[in-house]
Amino acid sequence: MKKPLRPKFWDLPLDQLTRPEWEALCDGCGKCCLNKLEDEETGQVVFTRLACRLLDGETCQCSQYDIRLSLVPDCIVFTPENIETSRYFMPSSCAYRLRYEGKALPDWHPLISGDAERIHREGRSVQGWTIPEYEVPEEDWEDHLIDEDH
């Protein structure tokens, strides 16, 4: 039987979350699955509309979540242990990043609103506008840059 999530667990420090609570913190936007480009000189990271080949562009979920690392070895798995060094790859609206930075979750977050579809209705997810990475040669990725808040 699945253990219930603690009330308002999202207000706890990240290192105190159980694995199910950590997973539930995700807002389902899909932005972490967008390919990003990093300027080697400045370290600036910019988002593209090009999505990992495993991202379902309608549900904003990984189509092979449980085995994604065997299919996409360079997939970044965010954990309480690596969030400090990997948060720059997350959008500024990401719950993991917000909580790491000591900020509250926004009112549209499913844990606050109780509505998992609100993020899509308000255009805060990648639903319906990504391009699979395999459709664009890597040398053309710069042609698909976006503002991370799209």
C-alpha positions in Angstrom: 0.0 0.0 0.0 1.2 3.5 -0.9 2.1 5.7 2.0 0.1 9.0 1.9 1.9 12.2 1.3 2.3 14.5 4.3 0.2 17.6 4.5 2.0 20.6 3.0 5.1 18.6 2.5 6.2 21.1 -0.2 7.0 23.6 2.6 9.6 21.2 4.1 13.3 21.5 3.3 14.0 19.4 0.2 16.3 17.0 2.0 13.4 16.0 4.3 11.1 14.9 1.5 10.4 11.2 0.9 10.9 9.9 -2.7 7.1 10.1 -3.4 7.0 13.6 -2.1 10.0 14.6 -4.2 8.3 13.2 -7.3 5.0 14.9 -6.4 6.7 18.3 -6.2 7.0 18.3 -10.1 4.4 20.6 -11.6 4.3 18.7 -14.9 5.4 21.6 -17.1 7.8 19.5 -19.2 10.3 22.4 -19.5 13.1 20.3 -18.0 12.8 18.1 -21.0 13.5 20.9 -23.4 17.0 20.9 -24.9 19.1 23.8 -23.7 22.2 25.5 -25.1 24.9 26.7 -22.8 27.4 29.5 -23.7 30.8 28.0 -22.9 32.2 31.4 -22.1 29.5 32.9 -19.9 27.7 29.8 -18.7 24.4 31.3 -19.7 21.7 28.6 -20.5 19.0 29.3 -23.0 16.0 27.1 -23.8 15.0 25.8 -27.1 11.6 24.5 -28.2 13.2 21.2 -29.1 12.1 18.5 -26.8 13.8 15.3 -25.7 12.7 12.4 -27.9 11.0 10.8 -24.9 8.7 13.8 -24.1 5.1 13.4 -24.9 4.3 16.9 -26.2 0.6 16.7 -25.2 0.8 15.2 -21.7 4.2 16.9 -20.9 5.3 13.7 -19.4 8.3 11.4 -20.2 7.0 8.5 -22.2 9.6 6.2 -20.7 10.1 7.7 -17.3 11.2 4.5 -15.5 13.8 3.5 -18.1 14.7 7.0 -19.4 18.3 6.8 -18.3 19.0 3.7 -20.3 17.5 5.4 -23.4 18.9 8.9 -22.8 22.1 8.5 -20.8 22.6 12.3 -20.5 19.2 12.9 -19.0 19.7 14.9 -15.8 17.9 13.4 -12.8 17.3 16.1 -10.3 17.8 15.1 -6.7 18.2 16.9 -3.4 21.9 16.0 -3.6 22.5 17.6 -7.0 20.0 20.4 -7.1 22.6 23.0 -6.1 24.7 22.3 -9.1 22.0 21.5 -11.6 19.3 24.0 -10.9 20.6 26.4 -13.6 19.2 23.9 -16.1 15.7 24.3 -14.6 13.2 27.0 -15.6 12.8 29.7 -13.0 9.3 28.5 -12.3 10.4 25.0 -11.4 9.1 23.8 -8.0 12.4 22.2 -7.2 14.3 25.3 -8.0 11.8 27.6 -6.2 11.9 25.5 -3.0 15.7 25.2 -3.1 15.8 29.0 -3.3 13.5 29.3 -0.3 10.5 30.5 -2.4 6.9 29.5 -2.2 5.1 27.5 -4.9 3.0 29.7 -7.2 -0.8 29.6 -6.9 -1.1 27.7 -10.2 1.1 24.8 -9.0 -1.0 21.6 -8.8 -0.2 21.1 -5.2 -1.5 24.5 -4.3 -4.4 24.8 -6.8 -5.5 21.1 -6.7 -5.8 21.3 -10.5 -3.2 19.4 -12.5 -4.5 20.8 -15.8 -4.3 24.5 -14.8 -0.6 24.6 -15.8 -1.6 23.7 -19.3 -4.7 25.9 -19.6 -2.6 28.9 -18.5 0.1 28.2 -21.0 2.8 27.5 -18.4 3.7 24.1 -19.8 5.2 23.0 -23.1 2.0 21.4 -24.2 1.4 21.6 -27.9 4.4 23.7 -29.0 7.5 21.6 -28.9 9.4 20.0 -31.8 11.0 16.6 -31.3 14.8 17.0 -31.2 15.3 14.4 -33.9 13.5 16.6 -36.4 16.2 19.3 -36.3 19.9 18.9 -36.9 21.9 20.0 -33.8 23.7 22.7 -35.8 20.3 24.3 -36.3 19.2 24.3 -32.7 20.1 28.0 -32.3 17.2 28.7 -34.7 14.8 27.4 -32.1 15.7 29.5 -29.0 12.8 30.6 -26.8 12.3 32.6 -23.6 12.1 30.0 -20.9 8.7 31.5 -19.8 7.5 31.2 -23.4 
